[in-house]
Amino acid sequence: MPATLSGMLSMPKQLEYALMVLGDMHGGTPGELFPARALCEKLDIPFDVVSKALQRMKRAEIVRSVQGKYGGYQVIRDLSHLQLSELADVVVGPNAVATCLLPGHKCRHSDSCTIRRAVRRLDQRFHALLADTSVLDLIG
């Protein structure tokens, strides 16, 4: 079976789930709190992955959390000014179209690689696309 580009560049599940959760919270009423477990059940997504993403978004001040029986999460950032690149950095961490471009990674083919410059240009274009796309563009 031939490879397809859609299989080559895919969104990490953590980012996909973060977008789903932000989309659901964005669609709620102002001031509404969203318990993580209820979001996961409603969206049929794994709690452990989502709870980690929500904690990372909390540290990045994208959402806030309220503890207690009637607590939950609430979006506190303007999602039209939250770029997909920032959300990806928060939820997934450093990312690149090729492993050799990740910080601290040393590829054994670095000295002989004939496509490194082309892959770097592709990575730059990909990151520019992420930087030019707001979260609200995707969920709104």
N, CA and C of each residue as an Amber inpcrd file, in Angstrom:
protein
   420
   0.8510000  -1.1890000   0.0000000   0.0000000   0.0000000   0.0000000
   0.8900000   1.2440000   0.0000000   0.6410000   2.2430000  -0.8660000
   1.4820000   3.4310000  -0.9210000   1.2560000   4.3400000   0.2900000
   2.3130000   5.0500000   0.6690000   2.2130000   6.0100000   1.7740000
   1.4890000   7.2620000   1.2920000   0.8150000   7.9220000   2.2100000
   0.1380000   9.1710000   1.8740000   0.6740000  10.2790000   2.7530000
   0.5570000  11.5060000   2.2900000   1.0040000  12.6390000   3.0950000
   0.2190000  12.7550000   4.3840000  -1.0620000  12.4060000   4.3690000
  -1.8480000  12.5230000   5.5990000  -1.2780000  11.6420000   6.6960000
  -0.6380000  10.5380000   6.3330000  -0.0090000   9.6850000   7.3320000
   1.3420000  10.2110000   7.7710000   1.9360000  11.0740000   6.9630000
   3.2570000  11.6030000   7.2840000   3.1860000  12.7330000   8.2980000
   2.2770000  13.6460000   8.1170000   2.1470000  14.7890000   9.0170000
   0.8080000  14.6820000   9.7260000   0.8320000  14.1900000  10.9280000
  -0.4170000  14.0570000  11.6590000  -0.3360000  14.8190000  12.9750000
  -1.4730000  15.2730000  13.4430000  -1.5540000  16.0320000  14.6750000
  -1.4080000  15.0830000  15.8660000  -0.5460000  15.4100000  16.8140000
  -0.4440000  14.5730000  18.0150000  -1.7810000  14.5330000  18.7610000
  -2.0920000  13.3930000  19.3360000  -3.3640000  13.2270000  20.0460000
  -3.5290000  14.2520000  21.1600000  -2.4430000  14.5850000  21.8680000
  -2.5490000  15.5640000  22.9540000  -3.0690000  16.9020000  22.4290000
  -2.5910000  17.3120000  21.2700000  -3.0330000  18.5750000  20.6760000
  -4.4660000  18.4560000  20.1760000  -4.7740000  17.3480000  19.5570000
  -6.1400000  17.1100000  19.0850000  -7.1310000  17.1790000  20.2520000
  -6.8230000  16.5040000  21.3400000  -7.7090000  16.5010000  22.5050000
  -7.8010000  17.8890000  23.1370000  -6.6860000  18.6070000  23.1970000
  -6.7050000  19.9670000  23.7550000  -7.6230000  20.8640000  22.9280000
  -7.5680000  20.7370000  21.6160000  -8.4580000  21.5230000  20.7530000
  -9.9190000  21.1430000  20.9670000 -10.1790000  19.8440000  21.1130000
 -11.5550000  19.4000000  21.3540000 -12.0930000  19.9770000  22.6540000
 -11.2730000  19.9400000  23.7010000 -11.6800000  20.4470000  25.0120000
 -11.8800000  21.9610000  24.9560000 -10.9450000  22.6720000  24.3430000
 -11.0910000  24.1240000  24.2270000 -12.3260000  24.4850000  23.4030000
 -12.5940000  23.7250000  22.3610000 -13.7810000  23.9670000  21.5430000
 -15.0600000  23.7910000  22.3340000 -15.1000000  22.7520000  23.1550000
 -16.2890000  22.5090000  23.9640000 -16.4610000  23.6070000  25.0140000
 -15.3720000  23.9930000  25.6610000 -15.4530000  25.0440000  26.6850000
 -15.8130000  26.3860000  26.0500000 -15.2550000  26.6480000  24.8600000
 -15.5470000  27.9090000  24.1740000 -17.0320000  28.0140000  23.8260000
 -17.6540000  26.8800000  23.5570000 -19.0720000  26.8610000  23.2010000
 -20.0080000  26.9680000  24.3950000 -19.4560000  26.9580000  25.6050000
 -20.2830000  27.0330000  26.8110000 -20.7160000  28.4520000  27.1300000
 -21.4360000  28.5820000  28.2150000 -21.8870000  29.8990000  28.6480000
 -20.7580000  30.6080000  29.3940000 -20.7000000  31.9420000  29.3240000
 -19.6480000  32.6900000  30.0240000 -19.6460000  32.3550000  31.5270000
 -18.4580000  32.1030000  32.0580000 -18.3180000  31.7980000  33.4750000
 -18.5190000  30.3340000  33.8330000 -18.9360000  29.5230000  32.8730000
 -19.1880000  28.1090000  33.1400000 -17.8840000  27.3770000  33.4320000
 -17.9350000  26.4690000  34.4040000 -16.7910000  25.6240000  34.7330000
 -17.0120000  24.2350000  34.1540000 -15.9540000  23.6480000  33.6430000
 -16.0330000  22.3530000  32.9840000 -15.1480000  21.3430000  33.7070000
 -15.7530000  20.4080000  34.4390000 -14.9500000  19.3580000  35.0840000
 -14.2580000  18.4960000  34.0210000 -12.9900000  18.1830000  34.2530000
 -12.1910000  17.4240000  33.2860000 -12.8300000  16.0750000  32.9730000
 -13.2750000  15.3630000  33.9840000 -13.8390000  14.0330000  33.7540000
 -15.1180000  14.1220000  32.9110000 -15.9400000  15.1270000  33.1630000
 -17.1750000  15.2900000  32.3930000 -16.8630000  15.6280000  30.9290000
 -15.8450000  16.4740000  30.7120000 -15.4360000  16.7860000  29.3400000
 -14.9970000  15.5220000  28.6130000 -14.2030000  14.7070000  29.2940000
 -13.6830000  13.4770000  28.6810000 -14.8090000  12.4990000  28.3460000
 -15.7520000  12.3880000  29.2450000 -16.8810000  11.4880000  28.9920000
 -17.7160000  11.9910000  27.8210000 -18.0000000  13.2850000  27.8110000
 -18.8140000  13.8710000  26.7510000 -18.1370000  13.7220000  25.3860000
 -16.8210000  13.9670000  25.3450000 -16.0860000  13.9520000  24.0800000
 -15.4970000  12.5850000  23.7490000 -15.6550000  11.6470000  24.6700000
 -15.1400000  10.2850000  24.5050000 -13.6320000  10.2820000  24.2140000
 -12.8990000  10.9520000  25.1010000 -11.4450000  11.0350000  24.9930000
 -10.8290000  10.6420000  26.3390000  -9.5750000  10.1640000  26.3360000
  -8.9690000   9.6330000  27.5590000  -8.6600000  10.7000000  28.6120000
  -9.0900000  10.4190000  29.8320000  -8.9220000  11.3530000  30.9420000
  -7.4590000  11.6400000  31.2440000  -6.6030000  10.6190000  31.2620000
  -5.2080000  10.8430000  31.6570000  -4.4940000  11.8090000  30.7180000
  -4.7150000  11.6930000  29.4240000  -4.0800000  12.5880000  28.4530000
  -4.6470000  14.0030000  28.5920000  -5.9630000  14.1010000  28.7360000
  -6.6190000  15.4060000  28.8250000  -6.2530000  16.1240000  30.1230000
  -6.1860000  15.3980000  31.2250000  -5.8560000  16.0590000  32.4920000
  -4.4460000  16.6360000  32.4570000  -3.5120000  15.9420000  31.8250000
  -2.1480000  16.4780000  31.6750000  -2.1520000  17.7170000  30.7900000
  -2.8960000  17.6680000  29.7050000  -2.9790000  18.8210000  28.8010000
  -3.6000000  20.0180000  29.5180000  -4.6450000  19.7760000  30.3010000
  -5.2920000  20.8670000  31.0360000  -4.3390000  21.4670000  32.0770000
  -3.5580000  20.6480000  32.7350000  -2.5840000  21.1630000  33.7050000
  -1.5290000  22.0160000  33.0030000  -1.0740000  21.5840000  31.8490000
  -0.0970000  22.3730000  31.0900000  -0.7040000  23.6870000  30.6160000
  -1.9740000  23.6310000  30.1750000  -2.6510000  24.8660000  29.7420000
  -2.8880000  25.7960000  30.9260000  -3.1000000  25.2200000  32.0920000
  -3.2630000  26.0450000  33.2990000  -1.9600000  26.7780000  33.6200000
  -0.8380000  26.0500000  33.5780000   0.4630000  26.6850000  33.8460000
   0.7690000  27.7770000  32.8260000   0.2990000  27.6130000  31.6150000
   0.5150000  28.6010000  30.5480000  -0.5460000  29.6980000  30.5630000
  -1.4370000  29.6510000  31.5320000  -2.5120000  30.6400000  31.7070000
  -3.4370000  30.7330000  30.4940000  -3.7410000  29.5650000  29.9360000
  -4.7430000  29.4720000  28.8770000  -6.0920000  29.1660000  29.5090000
  -6.0680000  28.3450000  30.5420000  -7.2620000  28.0320000  31.3270000
  -6.9500000  28.2690000  32.7980000  -7.9910000  28.3390000  33.5840000
  -7.8320000  28.3820000  35.0430000  -8.6320000  27.2340000  35.6110000
  -8.2980000  26.8430000  36.8240000  -9.0610000  25.7640000  37.4450000
  -9.6140000  26.2320000  38.7740000 -10.7600000  25.7070000  39.1070000
 -11.4020000  25.9540000  40.3920000 -11.5650000  24.5930000  41.0500000
 -11.0380000  24.4640000  42.2520000 -11.1070000  23.2010000  42.9820000
 -12.4540000  23.0510000  43.6760000 -12.7720000  21.8390000  44.0350000
 -13.9720000  21.5870000  44.8210000 -15.0400000  20.8240000  44.0690000
 -16.1030000  20.5540000  44.7980000 -17.1980000  19.7460000  44.2730000
 -17.8050000  20.3240000  42.9950000 -17.9010000  21.6210000  42.9170000
 -18.4890000  22.2640000  41.7430000 -17.4260000  22.9740000  40.8990000
 -16.2060000  22.5100000  41.0020000 -15.0930000  23.1120000  40.2840000
 -14.9770000  22.6150000  38.8590000 -13.9200000  23.0470000  38.2340000
 -13.6500000  22.6470000  36.8650000 -12.7030000  23.6360000  36.2170000
 -12.6430000  23.5990000  34.9140000 -11.7530000  24.4610000  34.1360000
 -12.5530000  25.4810000  33.3580000 -11.8820000  26.5900000  33.0780000
 -12.4990000  27.6770000  32.3250000 -11.4230000  28.3350000  31.4570000
 -11.7580000  28.6550000  30.2300000 -10.8230000  29.3450000  29.3370000
 -10.6620000  30.7810000  29.8100000  -9.4130000  31.2320000  29.9450000
  -9.1640000  32.6180000  30.3590000  -8.3960000  33.4120000  29.3030000
  -7.9570000  32.7560000  28.2320000  -7.2540000  33.4460000  27.1470000
  -8.2220000  33.6950000  26.0070000  -7.9840000  34.7610000  25.2910000
  -8.7320000  35.0380000  24.0710000  -8.2130000  34.0630000  23.0120000
  -9.0330000  33.1060000  22.6250000  -8.5920000  32.0570000  21.7100000
  -8.3170000  32.5670000  20.3020000  -8.7630000  33.7810000  19.9950000
  -8.4260000  34.3620000  18.6940000  -6.9850000  34.8670000  18.6840000
  -6.3930000  35.0290000  19.8760000  -5.0020000  35.4670000  19.9920000
  -4.0830000  34.3520000  20.4820000  -4.6070000  33.1520000  20.5930000
  -3.7880000  31.9930000  20.9540000  -3.4670000  31.2430000  19.6720000
  -2.2050000  31.2690000  19.2860000  -1.7990000  30.6250000  18.0430000
  -1.6510000  29.1240000  18.2560000  -1.9240000  28.3810000  17.2070000
  -1.7940000  26.9340000  17.2610000  -0.3660000  26.5370000  17.6220000
   0.6070000  27.3050000  17.1800000   2.0120000  27.0140000  17.5130000
   2.2380000  27.0920000  19.0170000   1.6570000  28.0900000  19.6800000
   1.8210000  28.2160000  21.1380000   1.1340000  27.0620000  21.8560000
  -0.0820000  26.7360000  21.4390000  -0.7910000  25.6270000  22.0760000
  -0.0140000  24.3350000  21.8930000   0.5340000  24.1050000  20.7030000
   1.3210000  22.8990000  20.4560000   2.5520000  22.8620000  21.3600000
   3.2360000  23.9790000  21.5200000   4.4030000  24.0270000  22.4010000
   4.0160000  23.7120000  23.8470000   2.8650000  24.2290000  24.2780000
   2.4010000  24.0180000  25.6500000   2.0240000  22.5590000  25.8800000
   1.2300000  21.9920000  24.9890000   0.6660000  20.6570000  25.2330000
   1.5950000  19.5250000  24.7920000   2.3200000  19.7320000  23.7110000
   3.1450000  18.6570000  23.1640000   4.6240000  18.8720000  23.4690000
   5.0580000  20.1180000  23.4870000   6.4710000  20.4110000  23.6550000
   7.1140000  20.6620000  22.3090000   8.4450000  20.7060000  22.2820000
   9.1340000  20.9740000  21.0140000   8.7080000  19.9770000  19.9470000
   8.4920000  20.4980000  18.7460000   8.0620000  19.6280000  17.6530000
   8.7170000  20.0690000  16.3520000   8.8460000  19.1340000  15.4490000
   9.4530000  19.4000000  14.1490000   8.9320000  18.3660000  13.1610000
   9.0600000  18.6660000  11.8740000   8.6080000  17.7140000  10.8640000
   9.5520000  16.5260000  10.7480000  10.7700000  16.6690000  11.2570000
  11.7300000  15.5620000  11.2600000  12.4560000  15.5540000  12.6030000
  12.7190000  14.3930000  13.1170000  13.3680000  14.2330000  14.4120000
  14.7140000  14.9430000  14.4690000  15.4290000  14.9580000  13.3670000
  16.7640000  15.5600000  13.3570000  16.7400000  17.0520000  13.6460000
  15.5790000  17.6920000  13.5410000  15.4700000  19.1260000  13.7850000
  15.0970000  19.4620000  15.2280000  14.8170000  18.4630000  16.0260000
  14.4560000  18.7030000  17.4180000  15.6830000  19.1470000  18.2090000
  15.4970000  20.0380000  19.1820000  16.6260000  20.5040000  19.9920000
  17.3460000  19.3370000  20.6720000  18.6620000  19.3650000  20.5910000
  19.4660000  18.3600000  21.2570000  19.5740000  17.0270000  20.5420000
  18.9050000  16.8700000  19.4210000  18.9560000  15.5930000  18.7090000
  20.1380000  15.5840000  17.7500000  20.9020000  14.5360000  17.7980000
  22.0380000  14.3680000  16.8860000  21.7580000  13.1540000  16.0230000
  21.6140000  13.3800000  14.7450000  21.3470000  12.2980000  13.8010000
  22.6720000  11.7380000  13.2850000  22.7400000  10.4460000  13.1550000
  23.9850000   9.8340000  12.6780000  24.2360000  10.1420000  11.2040000
  23.2410000  10.6870000  10.5210000  23.3970000  11.0240000   9.1060000
  23.6490000  12.5180000   8.8800000  23.8020000  13.2800000   9.9510000
  23.9410000  14.7390000   9.8310000  25.0180000  15.1630000   8.8420000
  26.1630000  14.5170000   8.8970000  27.2750000  14.9200000   8.0270000
  27.0400000  14.5770000   6.5630000  26.2570000  13.5460000   6.3030000
  26.0610000  13.1140000   4.9180000  24.6390000  13.3590000   4.3890000
  23.8050000  13.9770000   5.1740000  22.4070000  14.1650000   4.7760000
  22.2950000  15.1190000   3.5910000  21.6140000  14.6750000   2.5690000
  21.4560000  15.4860000   1.3620000  20.1490000  16.2870000   1.3560000
  19.2890000  16.0640000   2.3420000  17.9910000  16.7570000   2.3470000
  17.7940000  17.6510000   3.5710000  18.8040000  17.7980000   4.3810000
  18.6650000  18.5550000   5.6250000  18.1460000  19.9820000   5.3870000
  18.7210000  20.6880000   4.4090000  18.2610000  22.0610000   4.1370000
  16.8090000  22.0750000   3.6770000  16.4340000  21.1340000   2.8300000
  15.0520000  21.0660000   2.3430000  14.0890000  20.7530000   3.4820000
  14.4730000  19.8500000   4.3510000  13.6200000  19.4940000   5.4870000
  13.5110000  20.6800000   6.4420000  14.5950000  21.4020000   6.6370000
  14.5560000  22.5970000   7.5020000  13.6060000  23.6440000   6.9160000
  13.6480000  23.8430000   5.5980000  12.7170000  24.8030000   4.9590000
  11.2660000  24.3500000   5.1300000  11.0200000  23.0600000   4.9570000
   9.6760000  22.5200000   5.1570000   9.2290000  22.7540000   6.5960000
  10.1180000  22.5110000   7.5460000   9.8010000  22.7230000   8.9620000
   9.4820000  24.1940000   9.2260000  10.2310000  25.0990000   8.6370000
   9.9800000  26.5310000   8.8180000   8.6140000  26.9210000   8.2580000
   8.2670000  26.3670000   7.0990000   6.9550000  26.6600000   6.5030000
   5.8290000  26.0900000   7.3590000   6.0470000  24.8940000   7.8810000
   5.0570000  24.2630000   8.7530000   4.8440000  25.0960000  10.0170000
   5.9400000  25.5460000  10.6360000   5.8200000  26.3640000  11.8470000
   5.1890000  27.7270000  11.5530000   5.4490000  28.2700000  10.3830000
   4.8030000  29.5290000   9.9970000   3.2900000  29.3320000   9.8710000
   2.8790000  28.2120000   9.3100000   1.4470000  27.9080000   9.2140000
   0.8180000  27.8110000  10.6030000   1.4850000  27.1190000  11.5230000
   0.9680000  27.0000000  12.8880000   0.8950000  28.3650000  13.5720000
   1.8890000  29.2020000  13.3130000   1.9230000  30.5430000  13.9180000
   0.8570000  31.4580000  13.3210000   0.4640000  31.1890000  12.0900000
  -0.5460000  32.0180000  11.4170000  -1.9740000  31.5230000  11.6500000
  -2.1280000  30.4620000  12.4290000  -3.4440000  29.8840000  12.6620000
  -3.7990000  30.0300000  14.1310000  -4.8990000  30.7080000  14.4110000
  -5.3260000  30.8290000  15.8000000  -6.1660000  29.6010000  16.1720000
  -6.2200000  29.3410000  17.4520000  -7.0530000  28.2440000  17.9460000
  -8.5030000  28.4970000  17.5670000  -8.9380000  29.7400000  17.6590000
 -10.3210000  30.0670000  17.3040000 -10.5910000  29.7990000  15.8200000
  -9.5840000  29.9770000  14.9580000  -9.7410000  29.6450000  13.5250000
 -10.1640000  28.1840000  13.3700000  -9.6580000  27.3200000  14.2300000
  -9.9310000  25.8920000  14.1160000 -11.2130000  25.4630000  14.8000000
 -11.5280000  26.0740000  15.9320000 -12.6820000  25.6000000  16.7180000
 -13.9090000  26.4750000  16.5670000 -13.7150000  27.6940000  16.0450000
 -14.8120000  28.6520000  15.9880000 -15.6710000  28.5200000  14.8580000
